[in-house]
Amino acid sequence: MNIKKTSLYATATAATLALTLTACGGSGSGGSASGGAWNKDATVNIGSLYEPQNLDNTAGGGQGVTEALNGNVYEGLFKLTDDGKVEKLLAQDYKVGGDGLTYTFTLRDGVKFHSGKALTSEDVKYSLEKVIADDSQSARKSNLQVIKDIATPDARTVKVTLSKKSISFVYNLSYVWVINSQAKKLKTTEDGTGPYRLDKWTRGSALSMDRFAGYWGNAASNKKVVFHYYKDATALNNALLTNAVDVVTSEQSPDALDQFKSNQNYKVNDGDSTTKLLLAFNDKAKPFTDVKVRQAVSSAIDDKKLLESVWGGYGKLIGSMVPPTDPWYEDLTKVNAYDPARAKKLLAEAGYAKGFSFTLDTPNYDPHPTAATFIKSELAKVGVTVEINTITPDEWYTKVYKNHDFTATLQEHVNDRDLVWYGNPDFYWGYDDKQVTQWVEQAEQASTTAEQTELLKKVNRKTAEDAASDWLYLYPQIVVAGSKLSGYPLNGLNSQFYAYDIKKTG
């Protein structure tokens, strides 16, 4: 689970997709630069609202560290492209044992870390162990706890033995950064194998990266990349208008888009998002232990009106945890759809004809306060009183995610294919259905993607019918760039933003 502006990382089960050989390049990039040759020595300035909390993605680095460093500074055995495919990267080849429990990876030859040290199997072993360590803040830990043993027969061979089959294992490896096993102080420095090396990080301002001359693959299309960080969308848009930045990774102010759409010097790109805004119930805390109460609250909120008020004509309604880009997507927006009369009827059947009150723990950054106020107003119409408790991301992580000390909360879930968290009764929202848990486990141990997809469609429908959470809407993924730019990612799956294909003219 990757949650915006918090220190959480994870993934969920996914189909084992076609694997092809690639390096420093991919599909799904956008933009068509204006006439003229592109400048190989250009500096690309990127504007973002998501500064890293630190530079270690197993130590609470947050969304920002993924956006800046994933694929740019650090690489994995595999990479997830902008259109959701999995491709071999530092793994030159791999074989799976007949029982599906043994994976043998052959590492690419000639790869060096930014420090100059050659990549070896020990570095891969160290990187995997770092993700599943007791002190890791990465929820990848739970995905990869199927790892039973990691052997390194020689410098270029890694043999991983699993405790049980995991059809998503290769997919999950695309999120594991391979780090120099000898590296220190990774919260403030780095030692990856990517096409860029870290130049300087000025907290509260910018993070710059230089093209790495010793990169094993195709050189980056630009010499330098600088991520500039802003506190709000207005400042970010002003930076784009004044050419302080060349591209905005994710536009958060739809009201400002007209000024870019009407200007030939800019291009507005509407890509595919995997970010869901959730009203997450604590399904182990009364009154949300009652499915009828969860259904009632979901039916009392006009998601379409909320989406329109926040995003105008952008974004999509979503009736479950599964976005249209996931293989097991089904349109379930009619399940527990907006119907205040039904909401009142369900509340009465649950014994709350006169309503009830609860506290909504709300992160303090947009759009959560706006959404919380809207939800409070909607639920008041059916007799439910909402007290809004505004908290910081760090407070949310401790209070909600770690301690499960909440009744309901708002949060953004960034990752694709994260439906499977409803199969984990210990996850922060506490949804516990034995049939769902069994389906999720069976899906992960499936022999084919068709079997996996069929099972997860059942999970999708059951969790939607149970109103395990209220999935308010799917964010748009709006990338705004200057017309001199091309090759930038459009979809930003899981918050990554590959910069190495970006070309700049002039």
C-alpha positions in Angstrom: 0.0 0.0 0.0 1.4 3.3 -1.0 -0.4 6.2 0.7 0.2 9.8 -0.3 2.4 11.8 2.0 2.8 9.1 4.5 5.6 6.6 5.1 3.8 3.5 3.8 4.7 1.3 0.9 3.2 -1.8 -0.5 1.8 -3.6 -3.5 -0.7 -6.2 -4.0 -1.1 -9.4 -6.0 -0.7 -9.1 -9.8 -0.6 -11.2 -12.8 2.8 -12.4 -13.9 3.1 -10.4 -17.1 5.1 -10.7 -20.2 8.8 -10.0 -19.5 11.0 -8.4 -22.0 14.5 -7.0 -22.1 14.9 -3.3 -21.6 17.0 -0.6 -20.0 16.3 3.1 -19.4 13.3 3.4 -21.5 9.7 2.4 -21.7 6.2 3.0 -23.0 3.5 5.3 -22.0 5.5 8.4 -22.2 3.9 11.6 -23.6 4.4 14.9 -25.1 5.5 16.0 -28.5 8.3 18.5 -28.4 8.2 21.5 -30.7 10.4 21.6 -33.7 14.2 21.5 -33.3 16.8 19.1 -32.1 16.6 18.1 -28.5 19.4 19.1 -26.1 21.2 16.2 -24.7 22.8 18.4 -22.1 19.6 20.0 -20.9 18.4 20.3 -17.4 14.8 19.2 -16.9 13.0 20.9 -14.0 10.2 18.9 -12.5 7.6 20.4 -10.2 6.0 18.3 -7.4 4.0 18.6 -4.2 5.6 15.4 -2.8 9.0 15.9 -1.2 10.6 12.8 0.2 10.6 12.5 4.0 13.9 10.7 3.6 15.7 8.8 0.8 15.1 5.3 2.1 12.0 3.5 0.8 12.1 1.1 3.7 12.4 3.8 6.3 9.4 6.0 5.7 10.5 7.9 2.7 7.0 8.4 1.5 5.5 9.0 -2.0 8.1 11.6 -2.8 11.1 9.2 -2.6 9.4 6.8 -5.0 8.5 9.6 -7.5 12.1 10.9 -7.5 14.4 7.9 -7.1 12.5 4.9 -8.3 13.9 3.9 -11.7 16.0 7.1 -11.9 18.5 6.5 -9.1 17.6 3.0 -8.0 16.7 0.0 -10.1 15.2 -3.5 -9.4 15.6 -6.9 -10.9 12.5 -5.9 -12.9 10.7 -2.6 -13.7 7.1 -1.6 -14.0 6.5 0.4 -17.1 4.2 3.4 -17.3 1.6 1.2 -19.0 1.8 -1.5 -16.3 3.9 -4.1 -17.9 6.8 -5.9 -16.1 10.1 -6.0 -17.8 13.5 -7.5 -17.0 16.0 -4.9 -15.8 19.0 -5.9 -13.6 17.8 -9.5 -14.1 19.2 -10.7 -17.4 17.2 -13.9 -17.1 15.4 -16.1 -14.7 14.0 -19.6 -14.3 11.2 -20.9 -12.1 11.3 -24.5 -10.7 8.6 -27.0 -11.6 7.1 -26.7 -8.1 6.8 -22.9 -8.5 8.8 -22.4 -5.3 12.3 -21.8 -6.6 13.4 -18.7 -8.6 16.9 -18.6 -10.0 18.0 -15.1 -11.3 21.0 -14.4 -13.5 22.2 -10.9 -13.0 23.2 -8.6 -15.9 26.9 -8.3 -16.3 28.8 -5.1 -16.2 26.5 -3.2 -13.9 28.1 -0.8 -11.4 26.8 1.2 -8.5 27.3 5.0 -8.5 30.1 4.4 -6.0 31.9 2.3 -8.6 31.4 -1.1 -7.0 30.2 -3.9 -9.3 26.8 -5.3 -8.7 26.8 -8.8 -7.2 24.3 -11.4 -6.0 25.1 -10.3 -2.4 23.7 -6.9 -3.1 20.4 -8.4 -4.3 20.3 -10.6 -1.2 20.9 -7.6 1.0 18.2 -5.6 -0.7 15.6 -8.3 -0.4 16.5 -8.8 3.3 16.3 -5.0 3.9 12.7 -4.9 2.7 11.5 -7.8 4.9 13.6 -6.9 8.0 11.8 -6.4 11.3 12.5 -2.6 11.3 11.3 -2.1 7.7 8.4 0.3 7.3 7.6 -1.2 3.9 4.4 -3.1 3.6 6.3 -4.9 0.8 7.4 -6.9 3.8 4.2 -8.8 3.9 4.2 -9.4 0.2 7.7 -10.8 0.3 7.5 -12.8 3.5 6.9 -15.8 1.3 10.7 -15.7 0.9 12.1 -18.7 2.8 15.7 -18.7 1.7 18.1 -16.6 -0.5 21.2 -18.3 -1.8 24.1 -16.7 -3.8 25.9 -19.6 -5.5 28.1 -17.1 -7.4 28.4 -13.4 -8.1 25.8 -13.3 -10.8 23.3 -15.9 -9.5 20.6 -15.4 -6.9 18.4 -18.4 -5.9 15.3 -17.6 -4.0 13.2 -20.3 -2.4 9.6 -19.5 -1.4 7.6 -21.1 1.4 4.5 -21.2 -0.9 3.7 -20.3 -4.5 3.3 -16.6 -5.3 2.1 -15.8 -8.8 2.9 -12.1 -8.0 6.4 -12.7 -6.9 8.1 -11.3 -10.1 5.7 -8.4 -10.1 6.5 -7.6 -6.5 10.2 -7.7 -7.2 9.7 -4.7 -9.5 9.3 -2.6 -6.3 12.5 -3.8 -4.6 15.4 -1.4 -5.1 18.8 -3.1 -5.5 21.2 -1.2 -3.2 24.9 -1.6 -2.6 25.2 -3.9 0.4 28.0 -1.7 1.8 26.1 1.6 1.5 25.5 3.7 4.7 23.3 6.6 5.7 20.7 5.8 3.1 18.2 8.3 4.5 20.3 11.1 3.2 22.6 9.5 0.5 22.2 6.8 -2.1 24.1 4.1 -4.0 22.0 2.7 -6.8 22.6 1.5 -10.3 20.2 3.9 -12.1 20.8 6.3 -15.0 21.2 9.2 -12.5 23.2 9.7 -9.4 22.1 12.0 -6.6 23.7 15.5 -6.8 22.1 17.4 -3.9 19.0 17.4 -1.8 18.1 20.7 -0.2 15.3 19.9 2.2 12.2 22.0 1.7 13.3 23.1 -1.8 14.8 20.7 -4.4 16.4 17.4 -5.2 18.8 17.3 -8.1 20.3 14.3 -10.0 23.1 14.1 -12.6 23.4 11.7 -15.5 25.5 8.8 -14.4 28.4 8.3 -16.9 29.0 4.7 -15.8 25.4 3.6 -16.4 25.2 0.1 -17.9 22.3 0.9 -20.3 21.3 3.7 -22.6 22.3 7.1 -21.3 19.6 9.4 -20.0 18.2 11.8 -22.6 19.1 14.8 -20.5 22.1 15.7 -18.4 20.4 16.8 -15.2 17.0 16.5 -13.5 15.8 18.7 -10.6 12.7 18.0 -8.6 11.4 21.3 -7.2 9.0 21.0 -4.2 6.1 23.3 -3.5 3.7 23.6 -0.6 0.5 24.0 -2.7 -0.9 23.7 -6.2 -1.1 27.4 -6.8 2.6 27.9 -6.2 3.3 24.8 -8.4 1.2 26.3 -11.3 2.9 29.6 -11.0 6.3 27.9 -11.3 5.1 26.3 -14.5 3.8 29.6 -15.9 7.1 31.4 -15.1 9.2 28.5 -16.6 10.7 27.7 -13.2 9.7 24.1 -13.9 9.1 22.3 -17.2 6.6 19.8 -16.1 4.2 19.1 -13.2 4.1 15.4 -12.2 0.5 15.5 -11.0 -1.8 18.5 -11.3 -3.8 19.1 -8.1 -5.7 22.2 -9.1 -8.3 21.5 -11.9 -9.5 25.1 -11.8 -6.1 26.2 -13.1 -6.1 24.0 -16.2 -7.8 26.4 -18.6 -4.8 28.7 -18.5 -2.7 25.9 -19.8 -5.2 24.4 -22.2 -5.6 27.8 -24.0 -1.8 28.4 -24.2 0.1 26.7 -27.1 3.2 26.7 -24.9 1.8 23.9 -22.7 0.2 20.5 -23.1 -2.3 19.0 -20.6 -2.3 15.2 -20.5 -5.0 13.2 -18.8 -3.5 9.8 -18.0 -4.6 6.7 -16.1 -4.6 6.9 -12.3 -4.5 4.2 -9.7 -5.1 6.5 -6.8 -8.3 5.9 -4.8 -9.7 8.3 -2.2 -11.2 6.1 0.5 -13.5 6.6 3.4 -12.1 3.7 5.3 -14.1 2.3 8.2 -12.6 0.4 11.1 -14.6 -2.7 10.5 -13.8 -3.9 14.0 -15.1 -0.8 15.7 -18.8 -0.2 16.4 -21.0 0.8 14.7 -19.0 -0.2 11.5 -18.9 -3.8 12.6 -22.4 -3.9 11.1 -22.4 -4.3 7.3 -25.8 -2.5 7.1 -24.2 0.6 8.8 -21.3 0.6 6.3 -23.8 0.2 3.4 -25.9 3.0 4.8 -23.0 5.5 5.1 -21.8 4.6 1.6 -25.3 5.1 0.2 -25.7 8.5 2.0 -22.7 10.1 0.3 -23.1 11.6 -3.2 -19.7 10.6 -4.7 -20.5 12.2 -8.0 -21.1 15.5 -6.4 -18.0 15.2 -4.3 -15.9 14.4 -7.4 -17.3 17.3 -9.3 -16.7 19.7 -6.5 -13.1 18.7 -6.1 -12.0 17.8 -9.7 -14.6 19.4 -12.0 -14.8 17.2 -15.1 -11.8 15.0 -14.2 -11.5 11.8 -12.3 -13.8 8.8 -12.2 -16.3 7.2 -9.9 -15.2 3.9 -8.6 -17.4 1.4 -6.8 -14.6 -0.8 -5.3 -10.8 -0.9 -4.7 -10.2 -1.9 -8.3 -9.4 0.8 -10.9 -10.2 0.1 -14.6 -6.5 -0.6 -15.3 -6.4 -3.7 -13.0 -7.1 -7.1 -14.7 -9.9 -7.9 -12.4 -11.8 -4.7 -12.8 -15.6 -4.7 -12.9 -17.8 -1.6 -12.8 -19.5 -1.9 -9.3 -20.5 1.8 -9.0 -24.2 0.7 -8.7 -23.5 -1.3 -5.6 -24.3 0.8 -2.6 -24.8 3.8 -5.0 -26.1 7.1 -3.7 -29.6 6.6 -2.3 -30.4 8.6 1.0 -33.7 6.8 1.4 -32.0 3.4 1.3 -29.4 4.8 3.7 -32.1 5.7 6.3 -33.8 2.3 5.8 -30.6 0.4 6.5 -29.8 2.5 9.5 -33.2 1.7 11.0 -32.7 -2.0 10.3 -29.4 -1.8 12.1 -31.0 -0.2 15.1 -29.9 3.4 14.4 -33.1 5.0 13.3 -32.2 8.1 15.2 -28.7 8.0 13.8 -25.3 7.9 15.6 -22.1 9.9 15.8 -18.5 9.1 15.0 -15.1 10.7 14.7 -13.5 11.0 11.3 -9.7 11.1 11.4 -8.7 13.3 8.5 -5.2 14.0 7.1 -4.5 17.7 7.0 -3.6 18.1 3.3 -5.9 18.5 0.3 -8.4 17.1 -0.6 -9.1 15.4 2.7 -10.4 18.4 4.7 -12.7 19.3 1.8 -13.9 15.7 1.5 -14.4 15.5 5.2 -16.6 18.6 5.3 -18.6 17.3 2.4 -19.1 13.9 4.1 -20.2 15.5 7.3 -22.8 17.5 5.5 -24.1 14.5 3.6 -24.4 12.2 6.6 -26.1 14.9 8.6 -29.0 14.5 6.1 -29.6 10.9 7.3 -29.1 11.7 11.0 -25.5 10.7 11.4 -23.2 13.2 13.2 -19.5 13.4 12.1 -16.8 15.0 14.3 -13.8 15.8 12.1 -10.4 15.2 13.8 -7.6 16.7 11.6 -4.2 15.0 12.0 -0.8 15.1 10.3 0.5 12.3 8.1 2.8 11.1 10.9 0.0 11.1 13.4 -2.1 9.2 10.9 0.6 6.6 10.4 0.9 6.0 14.2 -2.8 6.4 15.3 -4.6 4.8 12.4 -2.2 2.5 10.5 -0.1 1.1 13.3 -2.4 1.3 16.3 -5.8 0.9 14.6 -7.1 3.6 17.0 -9.9 5.1 14.9 -13.5 4.6 13.9 -13.3 6.0 10.4 -10.6 7.8 8.3 -9.9 9.3 5.0 -6.9 8.3 3.0 -5.5 8.0 -0.6 -4.3 4.6 -1.7 -1.9 5.0 -4.6 -0.9 1.5 -5.8 -2.5 -0.6 -8.4 -3.6 -4.2 -7.6 -4.0 -3.5 -3.9 -7.4 -5.2 -3.6 -5.8 -8.1 -1.7 -5.4 -6.1 1.5 -9.0 -6.9 2.2 -7.8 -10.5 2.5 -5.6 -9.5 5.5 -7.7 -9.3 8.7 -4.8 -7.5 10.5 -4.7 -4.6 8.0 -5.6 -1.3 9.5 -9.2 -1.2 8.4 -9.9 -4.6 10.0 -12.1 -6.2 7.3 -12.4 -9.9 8.1 -14.2 -12.3 5.9 -12.9 -15.8 5.8 -14.2 -16.5 2.3 -12.4 -13.4 1.0 -9.2 -14.3 2.8 -9.4 -17.8 1.2 -10.0 -16.4 -2.3 -7.0 -14.0 -1.9 -4.7 -16.8 -0.8 -5.9 -19.1 -3.6 -5.5 -16.3 -6.1 -1.9 -15.7 -5.0 -1.1 -19.4 -5.4 -2.9 -19.8 -8.7 -1.2 -21.5 -11.6 -2.6 -19.2 -14.3 -3.5 -15.5 -14.5 -7.0 -16.5 -15.7 -7.6 -18.4 -12.5 -6.1 -15.5 -10.4 -8.4 -13.0 -12.2 -11.5 -15.0 -11.7 -10.8 -15.3 -7.9 -10.0 -11.6 -7.5 -13.2 -10.6 -9.3 -15.1 -12.6 -6.6 -13.1 -10.6 -3.9 -13.9 -7.4 -5.7 -17.6 -8.0 -5.7 -17.8 -9.4 -2.2 -15.9 -6.4 -0.6 -18.1 -4.0 -2.6 -21.3 -5.6 -1.5 -20.1 -5.6 2.1 -19.1 -1.9 1.8 -15.7 -2.9 3.4 -14.8 0.7 2.7 -16.4 3.5 0.8 -14.4 4.2 -2.3 -15.2 7.8 -3.0 -13.5 8.3 -6.4 -10.5 7.6 -8.6 -8.1 10.5 -9.0 -7.3 11.8 -12.4 -3.6 11.7 -13.4 -3.0 15.1 -15.0 0.5 15.9 -16.2 1.0 19.4 -17.5 4.2 20.1 -19.4 5.8 22.8 -21.5 5.6 22.2 -25.3 9.4 21.9 -25.5 9.2 18.6 -23.6 8.6 15.1 -24.7 9.1 11.6 -23.3 7.6 12.2 -19.9 5.4 9.5 -18.2 1.7 10.0 -18.4 0.2 7.5 -16.0 2.5 7.7 -13.0 1.5 4.3 -11.7 2.3 3.9 -8.0 3.8 7.5 -8.0 6.8 6.6 -10.0 8.0 9.3 -12.5 10.7 8.1 -14.9 12.7 11.1 -16.0 15.4 9.4 -18.2 13.4 9.5 -21.5 12.5 13.2 -21.2 13.8 15.3 -24.1 13.9 19.1 -24.1 14.4 21.3 -27.1 16.0 24.7 -27.1 
